[in-house]
């Protein structure tokens, strides 16, 4: 039975390697990474809902990243331990020449993956010496991919914060974004479309390549993309569906980026979508002098974007934000 332990050991090593390649090089996330993160995120999300506080979600970034790295490391370590342990006498103690015990083998694999070896335990035969080199190389790959895993997350979080902060200062809420653009920006409504196009594309591309970014939450309200992106999406829908005359230049491109982000969010989180949010009340926008269509025309338009609005509501709910906060009345500016 012991002689067959190399089979599950090899499976574990290859499973981690494939998961690393898919997660760090291909667009998306590996199955192992997805399983680990969904489990940890589910625990944090459940705790946040029970406590009715956001602080467990704030810990999502370190918990998910460290949890993933820990699982990759432990499974690689265990896999190589099973491979070396499967053959009695594959490793011997250099001082006594006796076969290494299981925990000595575990120790040997640990320092082989992380260093060039200490020489206390050595491989006795050429095959096991070669496998020792392969294990050391796999440890190098694990470290390299760990860096590749972390660095894009840090860059993407900076872009997310840039977009969220810009929207926070232009808000609050969907109608607040519209009125602030009209009253406090020299480019008017174009500040919600053309001016945000570059950063929206960057954020959208980052989430397409690294979808688990949708599981990361921020502590400060001003940095919360899961609050401000739904507000931007609702604002763009209101402009496209209710504004009389020509829409602001770049609106459809901006809305396409928001729609893409909402789709990667739903693909990452899964589950049933909530009902669409309430119809917006345009009283404040009409009072500001905006030429708007009737409420019935707006509702007919929004009904064609029902799924998008449901995804935006799910995004805000995942961060424990209410839709009232997303569509905060512009009078509170």
Legacy VTK file of the C-alpha trace (Angstrom):
# vtk DataFile Version 3.0
C-alpha trace
ASCII
DATASET POLYDATA
POINTS 333 float
0.000 0.000 0.000
2.803 2.417 0.878
4.414 1.827 -2.538
1.311 3.321 -4.214
1.408 6.616 -2.315
3.332 8.184 -5.202
0.061 8.152 -7.196
-1.924 10.584 -4.974
1.311 12.486 -4.342
1.863 13.043 -8.067
-1.803 13.990 -8.471
-1.504 16.678 -5.759
1.668 18.156 -7.251
0.207 18.265 -10.769
-3.144 19.622 -9.534
-1.392 22.575 -7.857
0.789 23.164 -10.933
-2.221 23.253 -13.265
-4.099 25.526 -10.862
-1.124 27.887 -10.735
-0.888 28.019 -14.517
-4.607 28.659 -15.000
-4.874 31.235 -12.217
-1.663 33.174 -12.860
-1.182 32.921 -16.625
-4.542 32.217 -18.252
-7.480 34.536 -17.801
-9.734 33.242 -15.047
-9.139 31.163 -11.942
-8.243 27.541 -11.382
-10.732 25.118 -9.871
-8.684 24.690 -6.714
-8.288 28.433 -6.279
-12.025 28.943 -6.906
-12.969 26.285 -4.356
-10.690 27.704 -1.670
-11.769 31.291 -2.216
-15.485 30.533 -2.416
-15.272 28.611 0.837
-13.361 31.315 2.695
-15.454 34.104 1.185
-18.654 32.279 2.121
-17.513 32.146 5.743
-16.620 35.854 5.798
-19.852 36.838 4.060
-21.996 34.746 6.414
-20.238 36.243 9.439
-20.770 39.763 8.107
-24.488 39.142 7.599
-24.933 37.593 11.014
-23.138 40.494 12.704
-24.655 43.032 10.290
-21.248 44.663 10.024
-18.880 45.023 7.099
-15.592 44.429 8.949
-15.427 40.667 8.148
-15.635 41.549 4.447
-12.801 44.043 4.854
-10.550 41.096 5.725
-11.385 39.359 2.451
-8.188 40.452 0.690
-5.600 39.052 3.145
-7.724 36.013 4.023
-8.370 34.939 0.426
-4.845 35.589 -0.819
-3.104 33.961 2.144
-5.602 31.089 2.155
-4.924 30.352 -1.520
-1.141 30.537 -1.103
-1.320 28.328 1.985
-3.352 25.635 0.212
-1.008 25.647 -2.804
2.018 25.318 -0.503
0.570 22.629 1.768
-0.685 20.454 -1.097
2.639 20.706 -2.948
4.511 19.898 0.243
2.235 16.941 1.036
2.353 15.652 -2.542
6.141 15.507 -2.671
6.221 13.967 0.827
3.979 11.120 -0.355
6.151 10.607 -3.436
9.386 10.289 -1.433
7.744 8.294 1.358
6.268 5.784 -1.090
9.631 4.057 -1.543
11.297 2.780 1.662
14.908 3.876 1.709
14.468 6.572 -0.941
15.828 9.041 1.625
18.449 8.258 4.240
19.949 10.189 7.119
23.470 11.274 6.170
24.831 10.749 9.699
23.530 7.206 10.288
22.654 5.880 6.849
19.257 4.794 8.157
16.055 5.311 6.126
14.341 8.595 6.944
11.125 8.403 8.953
7.908 10.015 7.704
8.365 13.287 9.590
11.995 13.440 8.515
10.799 13.032 4.920
8.249 15.798 5.477
11.046 18.009 6.842
13.301 17.149 3.882
10.623 18.102 1.363
9.954 21.382 3.178
13.511 22.626 2.984
13.965 21.218 -0.536
11.000 23.268 -1.776
12.215 26.426 -0.043
16.044 26.140 -0.238
18.790 24.152 -1.939
18.849 21.592 0.890
20.696 21.244 4.174
22.339 17.843 3.650
21.007 16.202 6.799
18.838 13.876 4.720
19.854 12.824 1.240
18.481 10.795 -1.660
20.195 7.425 -1.934
19.606 6.462 -5.569
19.970 8.457 -8.843
16.202 8.491 -9.527
15.421 10.039 -6.158
18.269 12.522 -6.540
16.731 13.672 -9.813
13.298 13.909 -8.176
14.881 15.997 -5.421
15.980 18.467 -8.109
12.491 18.403 -9.654
10.947 19.108 -6.239
13.315 22.053 -5.761
12.337 23.407 -9.187
8.637 23.040 -8.350
9.278 25.027 -5.160
10.881 27.752 -7.271
7.855 27.761 -9.577
5.540 27.947 -6.583
7.355 31.034 -5.282
7.419 32.650 -8.731
3.729 32.066 -9.350
2.910 33.323 -5.860
4.471 36.667 -6.820
2.617 36.579 -10.150
-0.588 35.964 -8.183
-0.131 38.864 -5.751
1.277 41.675 -7.927
-1.681 41.987 -10.369
-4.079 42.060 -7.416
-2.196 44.995 -5.905
-2.223 46.886 -9.230
-5.899 46.147 -9.854
-6.840 47.312 -6.367
-5.130 50.625 -7.082
-7.192 51.030 -10.265
-10.376 50.043 -8.418
-9.638 52.638 -5.745
-8.984 55.307 -8.374
-12.360 54.681 -10.019
-14.259 54.394 -6.738
-12.712 57.564 -5.352
-13.572 59.527 -8.502
-17.186 58.378 -8.289
-17.370 58.972 -4.547
-16.293 62.581 -4.941
-18.787 63.066 -7.787
-21.720 61.517 -5.893
-23.417 60.574 -3.731
-25.672 58.121 -5.484
-26.753 57.727 -9.078
-28.668 60.989 -9.379
-25.993 62.771 -7.369
-23.477 61.749 -10.046
-25.677 63.274 -12.747
-26.314 66.567 -10.942
-22.707 66.995 -9.865
-21.573 66.423 -13.455
-23.993 69.131 -14.624
-23.286 71.686 -11.922
-19.691 71.134 -10.865
-17.744 69.933 -13.872
-16.565 71.908 -16.894
-17.223 68.921 -19.179
-20.728 68.323 -17.862
-22.155 64.844 -18.413
-19.057 63.863 -20.382
-17.287 63.532 -17.030
-19.363 60.378 -16.459
-18.523 58.881 -19.843
-15.439 60.023 -21.734
-13.428 61.059 -18.670
-13.933 57.671 -17.028
-13.425 55.589 -20.154
-9.732 54.783 -19.617
-9.960 53.761 -15.983
-13.194 51.828 -16.639
-11.434 49.829 -19.360
-8.504 49.101 -17.052
-10.760 47.942 -14.251
-12.899 45.880 -16.626
-9.839 44.177 -18.157
-8.404 43.447 -14.698
-11.617 41.727 -13.588
-11.831 39.724 -16.810
-8.292 38.457 -16.237
-8.616 38.169 -12.446
-12.309 37.563 -11.644
-11.682 36.863 -7.945
-11.109 40.627 -7.551
-14.891 40.750 -7.164
-14.493 38.977 -3.806
-12.236 41.694 -2.399
-13.834 44.498 -0.398
-12.521 47.791 0.942
-12.846 49.299 4.393
-13.562 52.922 3.521
-16.813 53.937 1.852
-14.918 56.104 -0.607
-12.971 53.076 -1.878
-15.968 50.735 -2.177
-16.319 49.873 -5.864
-19.242 47.565 -5.020
-21.124 50.707 -3.935
-20.033 53.250 -6.530
-20.048 51.095 -9.681
-23.778 50.235 -9.300
-24.418 53.952 -8.777
-22.574 54.743 -12.006
-24.466 52.013 -13.869
-27.816 53.318 -12.651
-26.832 56.885 -13.570
-25.849 55.860 -17.102
-29.084 53.918 -17.544
-31.108 56.937 -16.410
-29.272 59.181 -18.874
-29.681 56.773 -21.774
-33.311 55.964 -21.040
-34.687 59.307 -19.848
-32.629 62.112 -21.366
-34.269 63.799 -24.322
-32.066 64.473 -27.306
-28.610 63.017 -27.984
-26.905 61.036 -25.236
-23.506 62.198 -23.944
-20.608 61.043 -26.095
-19.140 57.738 -24.926
-22.145 56.757 -22.795
-22.697 53.426 -24.511
-19.024 52.478 -24.177
-19.044 53.359 -20.497
-22.243 51.392 -19.943
-20.738 48.422 -21.807
-17.813 48.408 -19.365
-20.186 48.520 -16.393
-22.232 45.695 -17.916
-19.075 43.609 -18.449
-17.994 44.156 -14.845
-21.431 43.123 -13.605
-21.258 39.928 -15.674
-17.833 38.911 -14.319
-19.192 39.652 -10.837
-22.129 37.291 -11.337
-19.904 34.616 -12.908
-17.584 34.840 -9.896
-20.239 34.817 -7.178
-22.919 32.740 -8.865
-26.274 32.199 -7.188
-29.708 33.550 -7.981
-30.020 37.234 -8.788
-32.215 39.454 -6.599
-35.275 41.244 -7.970
-34.530 44.430 -9.906
-34.212 47.576 -7.783
-37.082 50.074 -7.458
-37.816 52.464 -10.279
-35.848 55.710 -9.901
-37.705 58.870 -8.901
-36.613 61.640 -11.288
-38.182 64.530 -9.363
-34.838 66.069 -8.404
-33.450 65.780 -11.922
-36.524 67.468 -13.371
-36.243 70.188 -10.727
-32.656 70.779 -11.911
-33.970 71.546 -15.411
-32.878 68.389 -17.215
-35.034 67.646 -20.288
-36.364 64.203 -19.455
-38.798 61.758 -20.986
-41.818 60.476 -19.108
-41.529 57.967 -16.282
-43.301 55.347 -18.385
-40.736 55.698 -21.188
-37.872 55.362 -18.690
-39.436 52.290 -17.097
-39.928 50.670 -20.487
-36.243 51.276 -21.244
-35.054 50.019 -17.857
-37.132 46.893 -18.303
-34.944 46.001 -21.283
-31.925 46.220 -18.954
-33.554 44.269 -16.164
-30.740 41.720 -15.813
-28.069 44.413 -15.655
-29.903 46.219 -12.854
-30.345 42.926 -10.994
-26.601 42.257 -11.247
-25.827 45.769 -10.029
-28.139 45.264 -7.073
-26.467 41.934 -6.296
-23.063 43.638 -6.401
-24.099 46.263 -3.871
-25.760 43.642 -1.668
-22.565 41.556 -1.646
-20.822 44.518 -0.013
-23.735 44.944 2.429
-24.797 48.225 0.814
-28.506 48.950 0.450
-29.965 50.145 -2.827
-30.970 53.374 -1.081
-27.265 54.052 -0.601
-26.617 53.323 -4.277
-29.416 55.658 -5.384
-28.988 58.147 -2.530
-31.090 61.273 -3.128
-29.096 64.011 -4.756
-30.395 66.534 -2.213
-27.922 65.009 0.268
-24.926 66.255 -1.721
LINES 1 334
333 0 1 2 3 4 5 6 7 8 9 10 11 12 13 14 15 16 17 18 19 20 21 22 23 24 25 26 27 28 29 30 31 32 33 34 35 36 37 38 39 40 41 42 43 44 45 46 47 48 49 50 51 52 53 54 55 56 57 58 59 60 61 62 63 64 65 66 67 68 69 70 71 72 73 74 75 76 77 78 79 80 81 82 83 84 85 86 87 88 89 90 91 92 93 94 95 96 97 98 99 100 101 102 103 104 105 106 107 108 109 110 111 112 113 114 115 116 117 118 119 120 121 122 123 124 125 126 127 128 129 130 131 132 133 134 135 136 137 138 139 140 141 142 143 144 145 146 147 148 149 150 151 152 153 154 155 156 157 158 159 160 161 162 163 164 165 166 167 168 169 170 171 172 173 174 175 176 177 178 179 180 181 182 183 184 185 186 187 188 189 190 191 192 193 194 195 196 197 198 199 200 201 202 203 204 205 206 207 208 209 210 211 212 213 214 215 216 217 218 219 220 221 222 223 224 225 226 227 228 229 230 231 232 233 234 235 236 237 238 239 240 241 242 243 244 245 246 247 248 249 250 251 252 253 254 255 256 257 258 259 260 261 262 263 264 265 266 267 268 269 270 271 272 273 274 275 276 277 278 279 280 281 282 283 284 285 286 287 288 289 290 291 292 293 294 295 296 297 298 299 300 301 302 303 304 305 306 307 308 309 310 311 312 313 314 315 316 317 318 319 320 321 322 323 324 325 326 327 328 329 330 331 332
